């Protein structure tokens, strides 16, 4: 896996795929468990395979592009009612996700400015930037607060009741943090596996 991800083409394709599968955690699918796979993997890639800041940015940008192009395609449906608008459908389909992907590129870029490791502090750094950028996204250029990751738990009534106490963006931050936690267990698994291998050797 390491040799494959060192190839930039495979690295970006992996991030694109992670963004696409993350979109299936949103309604109407609500496959929330996908976030526990995609987000820790994205952070793992950021930690281990982005030694240059520009690559860190593109990793997040490509992830965001995959995420938004697979859950905002419906916007183009509103352009099919008038023949004059049909020509701009391809541009709307591509340009909007490309623009929104920049926000996620900023998340990975800003996170890469810190010495990230597979531990809780890195999870908190990444989730704070993620949640903060999502908050800014709802205000910049008129605001675009659609498809926050917290919407993936919208069919869970107990989680929705928390909204009245903490608000949407605080719950979004909390959700992102929880989704990222498996990377800590992955680090412990790798450490245990390394010890076992050393003993057997």
matplotlib code that plots the C-alpha trace (Angstrom):
import matplotlib.pyplot as plt

x = [0.0, 2.8, 4.5, 1.1, 0.3, 3.7, 2.5, 0.6, -1.9, -2.9, -2.8, -5.3, -7.5, -7.7, -8.7, -11.3, -12.7, -12.7, -14.7, -17.2, -17.9, -18.1, -21.1, -23.0, -23.1, -25.5, -29.3, -31.0, -28.4, -27.2, -24.4, -22.7, -20.2, -18.5, -17.2, -15.3, -13.4, -13.0, -12.1, -9.4, -8.0, -7.8, -6.0, -3.7, -2.8, -2.2, 0.2, 2.2, 2.1, 2.0, 5.5, 5.0, 2.5, 1.1, 0.4, -1.4, -3.7, -4.4, -5.2, -8.0, -9.1, -9.5, -11.3, -13.7, -14.2, -15.2, -17.4, -19.3, -19.6, -21.3, -23.9, -24.5, -25.2, -28.9, -28.2, -28.0, -31.5, -32.8, -31.0, -32.9, -36.2, -34.9, -33.1, -30.9, -29.4, -28.5, -25.2, -24.0, -24.9, -21.3, -19.8, -22.2, -21.6, -17.8, -17.1, -19.2, -17.5, -14.1, -14.8, -16.2, -13.3, -10.9, -12.3, -11.3, -8.0, -7.5, -8.3, -5.6, -3.1, -3.6, -3.4, -0.2, 1.5, 1.5, 3.5, 0.7, 0.9, -1.5, -2.6, -5.4, -3.8, -3.7, -7.3, -8.2, -6.1, -7.6, -11.2, -10.9, -9.7, -12.3, -15.2, -13.9, -13.6, -17.1, -18.3, -16.6, -18.0, -21.5, -20.6, -18.0, -19.4, -23.0, -22.7, -23.0, -23.8, -25.1, -24.0, -22.1, -20.8, -23.1, -26.1, -25.1, -26.6, -29.8, -31.9, -30.7, -33.2, -31.0, -28.2, -30.7, -31.9, -28.3, -28.7, -30.8, -27.9, -24.8, -26.0, -25.3, -21.6, -20.6, -22.3, -20.5, -17.2, -18.0, -19.1, -15.9, -13.8, -15.7, -15.4, -11.6, -11.0, -10.3, -6.9, -5.8, -6.7, -5.0, -1.8, -2.0, -2.7, 0.4, 2.5, 1.3, 1.8, 5.4, 6.1, 4.7, 6.7, 9.9, 9.3, 8.6, 11.6]
y = [0.0, 2.3, 2.0, 2.6, 5.7, 7.2, 7.5, 10.8, 9.5, 6.7, 9.0, 11.5, 8.7, 7.2, 10.6, 11.0, 7.6, 8.5, 11.7, 9.8, 7.1, 9.7, 11.3, 8.0, 8.7, 11.6, 11.2, 9.4, 6.6, 7.5, 4.9, 6.6, 3.8, 4.9, 8.0, 5.8, 4.4, 7.3, 10.2, 8.2, 7.0, 10.6, 11.7, 8.7, 9.7, 13.3, 12.1, 9.5, 10.5, 14.3, 15.5, 18.6, 21.3, 21.6, 17.9, 18.2, 20.9, 18.8, 15.7, 17.7, 19.4, 16.1, 14.6, 17.5, 17.4, 13.7, 14.4, 17.3, 16.1, 13.0, 14.7, 18.0, 16.7, 17.4, 21.1, 20.5, 19.2, 22.8, 23.7, 21.1, 23.0, 25.7, 24.8, 27.9, 26.6, 23.1, 24.3, 25.3, 22.0, 20.5, 23.7, 23.7, 20.0, 20.4, 24.0, 24.0, 20.9, 22.2, 25.5, 23.8, 21.3, 24.2, 24.5, 20.9, 21.6, 24.3, 21.8, 19.4, 22.2, 24.0, 20.6, 19.8, 22.8, 20.8, 17.7, 15.2, 11.6, 8.8, 10.0, 12.0, 15.4, 15.0, 14.0, 17.1, 19.4, 18.0, 18.0, 21.6, 22.8, 20.7, 22.0, 25.6, 25.6, 24.1, 27.0, 29.5, 27.8, 28.8, 32.5, 33.1, 34.3, 34.3, 31.0, 27.4, 25.4, 22.3, 18.8, 19.1, 15.8, 16.0, 15.6, 11.9, 11.4, 13.2, 10.0, 9.5, 11.2, 11.2, 13.0, 15.5, 16.4, 17.4, 20.2, 22.3, 22.5, 22.7, 23.8, 22.4, 23.4, 22.2, 18.9, 18.8, 19.3, 16.6, 14.2, 14.7, 14.0, 10.8, 9.7, 10.2, 8.2, 4.8, 6.1, 5.9, 2.2, 1.6, 3.1, 0.7, -2.2, -1.4, -1.1, -4.5, -6.1, -4.8, -6.2, -9.6, -9.7, -8.8, -11.5, -14.2, -13.1]
z = [0.0, 0.8, -2.6, -4.3, -2.4, -3.1, -6.7, -6.9, -9.3, -7.0, -4.0, -5.6, -6.9, -3.4, -2.0, -4.7, -3.9, -0.1, -0.8, -2.9, -0.4, 2.4, 0.5, 1.0, 4.8, 4.0, 3.5, 1.9, 2.4, 5.9, 5.9, 8.9, 9.3, 6.2, 8.0, 10.4, 7.4, 5.1, 7.5, 9.4, 6.1, 4.9, 8.0, 7.8, 4.2, 5.4, 8.1, 6.1, 2.4, 2.2, 2.9, 0.9, 1.9, -1.7, -1.8, 1.6, 0.0, -3.1, -1.0, 0.7, -2.5, -4.4, -1.4, -1.3, -5.0, -4.8, -1.8, -3.4, -7.0, -5.7, -3.5, -5.2, -8.7, -8.2, -8.6, -12.3, -12.4, -11.9, -15.2, -17.3, -17.3, -19.7, -22.9, -22.6, -19.4, -20.5, -21.9, -18.5, -16.8, -17.2, -15.8, -12.8, -12.2, -12.1, -11.0, -7.9, -6.4, -7.5, -5.6, -2.5, -2.5, -1.8, 1.7, 2.4, 0.8, 3.4, 6.1, 5.1, 4.4, 7.7, 9.5, 7.8, 9.4, 12.6, 13.4, 12.9, 14.3, 14.7, 18.1, 19.8, 19.5, 15.7, 15.7, 17.6, 15.4, 12.2, 13.6, 14.8, 11.4, 9.7, 11.9, 11.7, 7.9, 7.7, 9.8, 7.6, 4.5, 5.7, 5.5, 2.8, -0.5, 0.6, 2.5, 1.5, 4.6, 2.8, 3.3, 6.6, 7.8, 10.8, 8.5, 8.3, 11.8, 10.9, 11.2, 14.7, 17.0, 20.2, 18.3, 16.9, 20.5, 21.3, 18.7, 21.1, 23.5, 21.3, 17.9, 14.4, 14.1, 17.5, 16.9, 13.5, 15.2, 17.8, 15.0, 13.0, 16.1, 16.8, 13.2, 13.3, 16.5, 14.7, 13.6, 17.2, 17.4, 14.1, 15.5, 18.5, 16.2, 14.2, 17.3, 18.6, 15.3, 15.2, 18.7, 17.7, 14.5, 16.4, 19.0, 16.4, 14.4]

ax = plt.figure().add_subplot(projection="3d")
ax.plot(x, y, z, "-o")
ax.set_aspect("equal")
plt.show()
